[in-house]
Amino acid sequence: MEKYLKGLIITALLLVGCSGKKPEPTADTSNGPVVPQNTATPEEKELAMIQQCIADYNEGDLEEIEADLLTQIPDLPIGIDRLPEIQSLDDLTEIPIDPVLTNTSYKGSYKISDDITAVFEIYHPTGGIFWVNGQITFEVDPEKITRNEPQYAAYKSALDRLLTEQNNVVNWLYGLDITLSDREVADRYYEVISIGGRNIKSIDDLKAYAESVIRKQFLEEHYYPGAFGGEYPIYKEINGTLCALQSDVFGNPRTLNTSTIFAAEETPNYIRVELLQDIMGKTQPEIHEAHLIRNGDSYLLYEPA
């Protein structure tokens, strides 16, 4: 009995002692989970972001990232399999930026082959996902490009035609460069007098022209729903008359310079062609791509260039 009473007394004293302790303070999670403060410097964050960009290329994660972030990431240039890793921003050549003209916080580059340079640009150094606050481009010196390479003559000829007609197709599917009558046939719809001066009198005519330039599946996925589907498509046939909405959209055609094709390769899906772009008559160093597929004895654009 005595041992039992001693046990009770000891237990009671322990309880009293415990009850007297102040509870440990807890973090305020009313605005979400507590995130540890990132004490890295802006330079350390920029380095981490660029290293992650390089790793994404080298580990083959680009398709998944594009799907998750709904963005497009440029492919590695033809003939380049990996990006060299870096240990410091000193491994890059910093490119001066004008804070008045851009929101870029850092821009740097390094050679990835004898002719090609990778350029990294960061808008806000978070140390987090590169693709949310940065971009990469690949460049080549326009002066080192051999113009009108004979080995790419067939691709040049195809692109000379297709790039011009692509601008027509995209404009028309958005309701641009079309002539409408003054007569309103139905609510907001006016009779189409002409489309780019062509003899296009029906939706089938317009689709046939578009599909002679860009592959049908791409058009059906990206352009036809807005042009011909929904409650208010751009085009309707009303009592056998082709009609369209008036459009206030402006076109923005790209000026790819087909004389600058400097590389090409066949992939399982398309022919990949690398070339440069002209802006205000001057050829720019950034590498662009055009994708072709064979269509009998001719070519189609796999997707708009």
C-alpha positions as a printed Julia matrix, in Angstrom:
305×3 Matrix{Float64}:
   0.0    0.0      0.0
   2.82   2.35     0.94
   4.57   1.7     -2.39
   1.27   2.34    -4.22
   0.75   5.7     -2.4
   4.32   6.74    -3.21
   3.65   5.94    -6.85
   0.54   8.1     -6.85
   2.39  11.0     -5.23
   5.24  10.78    -7.75
   2.79  10.63   -10.68
   0.88  13.64    -9.34
   4.07  15.65    -8.94
   5.09  14.8    -12.52
   1.7   15.88   -13.82
   1.88  19.16   -11.92
   5.38  19.75   -13.23
   4.35  19.04   -16.82
   1.27  21.21   -16.6
   3.43  24.09   -15.52
   5.56  24.06   -18.67
   4.77  26.63   -21.36
   3.78  25.07   -24.71
   6.25  25.38   -27.54
   5.26  28.18   -29.93
   3.79  26.95   -33.22
   4.25  28.54   -36.65
   1.34  30.5    -38.13
  -0.01  28.39   -41.0
  -3.18  30.44   -41.57
  -1.82  31.6    -44.94
  -0.53  28.2    -45.99
   2.42  26.02   -45.06
   5.53  27.71   -43.75
   8.24  27.92   -46.4
  11.83  28.21   -45.18
  13.36  31.53   -46.15
  15.73  31.31   -49.11
  18.88  33.1    -48.05
  20.74  32.52   -51.33
  22.07  35.57   -53.14
  20.54  36.61   -56.51
  23.66  35.24   -58.23
  23.32  31.89   -56.48
  19.65  31.73   -57.49
  20.5   32.57   -61.11
  23.15  29.87   -61.18
  20.74  27.29   -59.73
  18.1   28.15   -62.33
  20.53  27.87   -65.24
  21.91  24.58   -63.92
  18.35  23.26   -63.72
  17.69  24.36   -67.32
  20.79  22.48   -68.47
  19.77  19.39   -66.48
  16.28  19.45   -68.02
  17.82  19.22   -71.48
  20.38  16.58   -70.55
  17.9   14.39   -68.65
  15.25  14.51   -71.39
  12.43  16.09   -69.37
  11.35  18.72   -71.87
   8.12  17.16   -73.17
   6.78  16.68   -69.65
   7.72  20.23   -68.69
   6.04  21.64   -71.81
   2.85  19.75   -70.98
   2.86  20.79   -67.32
   3.61  24.47   -67.94
   1.77  24.82   -71.29
   4.87  26.32   -72.86
   7.19  25.64   -75.78
  10.87  24.99   -75.21
  13.32  25.14   -78.13
  14.92  21.87   -79.17
  18.66  21.47   -78.98
  20.16  22.53   -82.31
  20.78  19.82   -84.88
  23.98  17.94   -84.05
  23.95  18.94   -80.36
  23.1   16.1    -77.96
  23.83  17.7    -74.57
  24.52  21.07   -72.99
  27.8   21.49   -71.13
  27.32  21.74   -67.38
  28.49  24.82   -65.47
  29.74  25.26   -61.92
  29.66  29.04   -61.73
  28.26  32.06   -63.53
  31.89  32.73   -64.41
  31.54  29.84   -66.88
  29.23  32.12   -68.89
  29.88  35.37   -70.69
  27.56  37.94   -69.12
  25.65  40.04   -71.65
  25.01  43.67   -70.63
  21.33  44.58   -70.26
  19.55  47.92   -70.15
  17.09  47.88   -67.23
  15.12  50.67   -68.9
  14.4   48.55   -71.96
  13.89  45.11   -70.38
  12.78  43.36   -67.21
  15.66  40.9    -67.53
  17.79  40.56   -64.4
  20.54  38.4    -65.94
  21.63  37.39   -69.42
  24.62  35.19   -70.2
  25.9   32.84   -72.89
  28.39  30.1    -73.64
  29.56  28.17   -76.68
  28.02  24.73   -77.15
  29.83  24.07   -80.45
  32.26  25.87   -82.7
  29.41  27.84   -84.29
  26.47  27.75   -81.88
  25.92  29.7    -78.65
  23.31  29.11   -75.96
  21.88  32.28   -74.4
  20.23  32.15   -70.96
  17.92  34.95   -69.87
  16.38  35.26   -66.4
  13.63  37.75   -65.63
  13.38  37.2    -61.89
  15.98  35.22   -59.92
  13.81  32.99   -57.72
  16.11  30.0    -57.58
  13.03  27.97   -58.6
  11.82  26.6    -61.92
  13.84  28.15   -64.75
  11.03  28.01   -67.32
   8.65  30.15   -65.23
  11.08  33.08   -65.03
  13.57  32.48   -67.82
  14.17  31.44   -71.4
  16.94  29.94   -73.5
  17.71  30.66   -77.12
  20.32  29.3    -79.48
  22.28  31.58   -81.78
  24.69  31.46   -84.69
  26.63  34.3    -86.28
  24.7   35.28   -89.46
  27.98  36.28   -91.08
  29.2   32.67   -90.84
  26.15  31.25   -92.6
  26.62  30.17   -96.21
  23.59  31.5    -98.05
  21.59  29.35  -100.46
  23.36  26.08   -99.72
  22.71  23.79  -102.74
  22.06  20.76  -100.49
  19.0   22.55   -99.03
  17.62  23.87  -102.34
  14.51  21.63  -102.26
  13.64  22.74   -98.73
  14.2   26.38   -99.66
  11.94  26.11  -102.69
   9.19  24.49  -100.62
   9.45  27.05   -97.83
   9.47  30.0   -100.23
   5.98  28.96  -101.31
   4.65  27.59   -98.02
   5.7   30.46   -95.75
   3.93  32.99   -97.97
   0.82  30.86   -98.23
   0.94  30.13   -94.49
   0.55  33.84   -93.77
  -2.5   33.86   -96.05
  -4.05  30.8    -94.41
  -3.55  31.99   -90.84
  -4.86  35.47   -91.65
  -7.93  34.12   -93.41
  -8.77  31.67   -90.65
  -8.73  34.62   -88.25
 -10.96  36.63   -90.61
  -8.2   38.94   -91.88
  -7.63  40.13   -95.47
 -11.18  39.31   -96.48
 -13.7   41.59   -98.18
 -17.22  41.67   -96.75
 -20.38  43.23   -98.13
 -22.19  45.98   -96.26
 -25.26  43.79   -95.98
 -25.72  41.97   -92.68
 -27.06  38.52   -93.6
 -27.59  37.45   -89.99
 -26.68  38.75   -86.56
 -23.1   40.1    -86.96
 -22.49  38.04   -90.12
 -21.8   39.63   -93.51
 -21.52  38.06   -96.95
 -17.93  37.28   -98.02
 -17.14  39.0   -101.31
 -13.6   37.66  -101.56
 -10.86  36.1    -99.43
  -7.44  37.46  -100.3
  -8.63  38.01  -103.85
  -9.09  34.23  -104.29
 -12.13  32.43  -105.64
 -13.12  30.93  -102.28
 -16.9   30.59  -102.05
 -17.41  28.04   -99.28
 -15.95  26.64   -96.08
 -14.85  23.56   -98.03
 -12.95  25.81  -100.49
 -11.17  27.54   -97.6
 -10.3   24.25   -95.92
  -8.97  22.81   -99.18
  -6.63  25.77   -99.61
  -5.48  25.62   -95.97
  -4.8   21.88   -96.2
  -2.6   22.4    -99.25
  -0.28  24.42   -97.0
  -0.52  23.05   -93.42
  -1.25  19.47   -92.43
  -4.93  18.84   -91.78
  -4.61  17.45   -88.24
  -2.86  20.58   -86.99
  -5.5   22.82   -88.55
  -8.3   20.76   -87.01
  -6.73  20.98   -83.57
  -5.66  24.62   -83.53
  -7.51  26.7    -86.14
 -10.73  25.08   -87.3
 -12.55  25.21   -83.92
 -12.38  29.03   -83.86
 -12.87  29.49   -87.58
 -15.79  27.12   -88.1
 -17.02  25.83   -84.71
 -18.86  27.1    -81.66
 -21.78  29.5    -81.35
 -20.04  32.35   -83.14
 -17.41  30.95   -85.52
 -15.61  33.35   -87.81
 -17.25  31.74   -90.84
 -20.77  30.43   -91.44
 -22.64  29.32   -94.51
 -26.09  30.89   -94.33
 -28.63  29.77   -96.96
 -25.74  28.69   -99.19
 -23.85  31.99   -98.82
 -20.42  32.16   -97.19
 -20.54  34.75   -94.41
 -18.07  35.97   -91.81
 -17.78  38.07   -88.7
 -15.99  41.37   -88.96
 -12.57  40.98   -87.33
 -10.36  43.47   -85.51
  -7.42  41.05   -85.1
  -4.06  42.04   -86.55
  -1.71  39.6    -88.27
   1.96  39.28   -87.3
   3.73  37.33   -90.05
   7.22  36.02   -89.37
   9.94  36.78   -91.85
  12.07  33.64   -91.92
  14.92  34.01   -94.4
  15.01  30.83   -96.47
  18.43  31.7    -97.91
  19.9   31.11   -94.44
  19.01  27.4    -94.09
  22.15  25.93   -92.53
  21.03  22.54   -91.15
  18.29  19.96   -91.69
  17.44  16.46   -90.51
  14.63  13.95   -90.81
  12.86  12.94   -87.59
  10.17  10.25   -87.23
   7.47  12.93   -87.55
   8.81  15.64   -89.84
  11.79  17.19   -91.59
  13.4   19.69   -89.26
  14.95  22.73   -90.95
  17.04  25.34   -89.12
  17.27  28.9    -90.44
  17.34  32.53   -89.33
  14.87  35.39   -89.28
  15.03  38.89   -90.74
  13.79  41.87   -88.75
  13.64  45.22   -90.54
  15.86  43.78   -93.26
  18.59  42.57   -90.93
  19.26  38.88   -90.31
  19.12  38.0    -86.61
  21.34  35.4    -84.88
  18.59  33.41   -83.12
  18.02  29.96   -84.63
  14.46  29.19   -85.75
  12.9   25.99   -87.05
  10.51  25.11   -89.84
   8.97  21.64   -89.99
   8.03  20.0    -93.3
   6.32  16.76   -94.25
   6.21  15.22   -97.69
   2.9   15.37   -99.53
   3.37  13.27  -102.65
   5.87  15.13  -104.83
   5.5   18.28  -102.73
   5.63  19.38   -99.09
   3.33  20.64   -96.37
   4.13  22.54   -93.21
   3.89  20.14   -90.31
   2.85  23.17   -88.26
   3.1   26.93   -88.85
   6.73  28.03   -88.76
